Amino acid sequence: MNIFGRVDSWPAQQALTFNFQLSTFNFFGGLMISLAGKAALITGGSRGIGAAAVKLFAQAGADVVFNYVKAKDAALQIQQEAGKHGTRVEAFKADVGKHVDNQRLVEHTIARLGRLDILVANAGVWNPEDLPIEKMTEKQWDDMIRINLKSVYSIIHFAVPHMIKQKSGKIIPISSTAGQRGESLHTHYGASKGGIISLTKGLATELARHNILVNSVAPGWVATDMSNAVLESKLGQKMASTVIPLGRAATAEEIAGPILFVASDLANFMTGEVINVNGGSVLCG
Ligand SMILES: NC(=O)c1ccc[n+]([C@@H]2O[C@H](COP(=O)([O-])OP(=O)(O)OC[C@H]3O[C@@H](n4cnc5c(N)ncnc54)[C@H](OP(=O)(O)O)[C@@H]3O)[C@@H](O)[C@H]2O)c1
């Protein structure tokens, strides 16, 4: 049986799919995670961690709007795959580095889903090439901070009024181990992720009175388009097997799982936390 209560091994005619309410026990005694009836917005859902989260959220019963900026075909593919679970799943083009696009993205979500219960601020970029500080241009610094950090402020800025009206919400910005220990030669990336962690903590106390919970999920190395060039190199493979106690990088699905947990009612008394998902690299996170 999987975490949604679907007994995969049963023949089709006998298979029962249960629509578990949160915090209820099924007759097998297991506690199941469900987002049935929830409306979610996930940024950067066309690839990697965001795509895995879109699929998992839809499987858990949520309606989902997600954005892409360039990868339209990948986005449509995810929309189709996630849509198979029977909930509403829609891709929308928006550049999270643009304030006005974030406004359009939130307005579109409300127009299509009618409400907004969960915001996963996931879209981001990383520079695979080493970039020493003395060579880092002002534009490179500004672009990184705009796409990775200002975007998170911006999408939350437009989402929060709806959550305040609803008197509830879950906001999950995606940070990184780099935001906690820094990242040499990628210092603007580390700074953007450190900023997200500070934003998470500040907003958790600011928004608690509205029953809006803010927790950040902080991945370590994850095998996605963002980091595969490094992870697939000889040096990257050696690094993963020695630096990460579990001996490998995570899959995108292994990050989406903890995001689902934080988004669910199972985490209703958690706010202001940074959930490290890094294969045991405790000294890195
Ligand atoms: N991979 C890792 O090792 C790792 C480790 C720690 C933290 N993280 C964080 O996890 C998050 C997801 O990373 P990932 O590995 O899944 O990356 P990815 O595979 O490169 O996917 C990035 C996603 O973000 C979207 N995106 C990028 N720039 C955007 C923009 N300006 N406007 C709108 N959408 C934009 C992309 O859209 P398109 O497909 O349209 O380009 C794509 O959907 C990021 O915040 C990243 O920093 C990743």
PDBQT file of the ligand as one rigid body, heavy atoms in Angstrom, charges set to zero:
ROOT
HETATM    1  N1  LIG A 301      19.297  20.459  -7.457  1.00  0.00    +0.000 N 
HETATM    2  C1  LIG A 301      19.946  20.678  -6.315  1.00  0.00    +0.000 C 
HETATM    3  O1  LIG A 301      21.017  20.063  -6.052  1.00  0.00    +0.000 OA
HETATM    4  C2  LIG A 301      19.394  21.655  -5.314  1.00  0.00    +0.000 A 
HETATM    5  C3  LIG A 301      20.000  21.707  -4.036  1.00  0.00    +0.000 A 
HETATM    6  C4  LIG A 301      19.507  22.610  -3.108  1.00  0.00    +0.000 A 
HETATM    7  C5  LIG A 301      18.454  23.437  -3.422  1.00  0.00    +0.000 A 
HETATM    8  N2  LIG A 301      17.896  23.376  -4.649  1.00  0.00    +0.000 N 
HETATM    9  C6  LIG A 301      16.805  24.316  -4.941  1.00  0.00    +0.000 C 
HETATM   10  O2  LIG A 301      15.633  23.618  -5.324  1.00  0.00    +0.000 OA
HETATM   11  C7  LIG A 301      14.869  24.416  -6.226  1.00  0.00    +0.000 C 
HETATM   12  C8  LIG A 301      14.554  23.601  -7.476  1.00  0.00    +0.000 C 
HETATM   13  O3  LIG A 301      15.772  23.201  -8.067  1.00  0.00    +0.000 OA
HETATM   14  P1  LIG A 301      15.864  22.032  -9.171  1.00  0.00    +0.000 P 
HETATM   15  O4  LIG A 301      17.096  21.293  -8.891  1.00  0.00    +0.000 OA
HETATM   16  O5  LIG A 301      14.576  21.325  -9.276  1.00  0.00    +0.000 OA
HETATM   17  O6  LIG A 301      16.107  22.936 -10.476  1.00  0.00    +0.000 OA
HETATM   18  P2  LIG A 301      15.815  22.660 -12.023  1.00  0.00    +0.000 P 
HETATM   19  O7  LIG A 301      15.681  21.207 -12.282  1.00  0.00    +0.000 OA
HETATM   20  O8  LIG A 301      16.846  23.446 -12.749  1.00  0.00    +0.000 OA
HETATM   21  O9  LIG A 301      14.367  23.341 -12.249  1.00  0.00    +0.000 OA
HETATM   22  C9  LIG A 301      14.232  24.708 -12.016  1.00  0.00    +0.000 C 
HETATM   23  C10 LIG A 301      12.781  25.106 -12.158  1.00  0.00    +0.000 C 
HETATM   24  O10 LIG A 301      12.679  26.505 -11.864  1.00  0.00    +0.000 OA
HETATM   25  C11 LIG A 301      12.108  27.180 -12.984  1.00  0.00    +0.000 C 
HETATM   26  N3  LIG A 301      12.692  28.519 -13.114  1.00  0.00    +0.000 N 
HETATM   27  C12 LIG A 301      13.999  28.863 -13.190  1.00  0.00    +0.000 A 
HETATM   28  N4  LIG A 301      14.117  30.198 -13.345  1.00  0.00    +0.000 NA
HETATM   29  C13 LIG A 301      12.858  30.701 -13.372  1.00  0.00    +0.000 A 
HETATM   30  C14 LIG A 301      12.326  31.991 -13.548  1.00  0.00    +0.000 A 
HETATM   31  N5  LIG A 301      13.097  33.081 -13.704  1.00  0.00    +0.000 N 
HETATM   32  N6  LIG A 301      10.983  32.130 -13.538  1.00  0.00    +0.000 NA
HETATM   33  C15 LIG A 301      10.183  31.067 -13.386  1.00  0.00    +0.000 A 
HETATM   34  N7  LIG A 301      10.618  29.808 -13.230  1.00  0.00    +0.000 NA
HETATM   35  C16 LIG A 301      11.955  29.624 -13.238  1.00  0.00    +0.000 A 
HETATM   36  C17 LIG A 301      12.429  26.300 -14.181  1.00  0.00    +0.000 C 
HETATM   37  O11 LIG A 301      11.513  26.600 -15.248  1.00  0.00    +0.000 OA
HETATM   38  P3  LIG A 301      11.867  26.145 -16.777  1.00  0.00    +0.000 P 
HETATM   39  O12 LIG A 301      11.768  24.647 -16.774  1.00  0.00    +0.000 OA
HETATM   40  O13 LIG A 301      10.801  26.790 -17.603  1.00  0.00    +0.000 OA
HETATM   41  O14 LIG A 301      13.230  26.624 -17.075  1.00  0.00    +0.000 OA
HETATM   42  C18 LIG A 301      12.254  24.912 -13.569  1.00  0.00    +0.000 C 
HETATM   43  O15 LIG A 301      10.887  24.564 -13.503  1.00  0.00    +0.000 OA
HETATM   44  C19 LIG A 301      15.705  25.655  -6.518  1.00  0.00    +0.000 C 
HETATM   45  O16 LIG A 301      15.268  26.729  -5.721  1.00  0.00    +0.000 OA
HETATM   46  C20 LIG A 301      17.098  25.221  -6.106  1.00  0.00    +0.000 C 
HETATM   47  O17 LIG A 301      17.914  26.308  -5.745  1.00  0.00    +0.000 OA
HETATM   48  C21 LIG A 301      18.326  22.497  -5.608  1.00  0.00    +0.000 A 
ENDROOT
TORSDOF 0
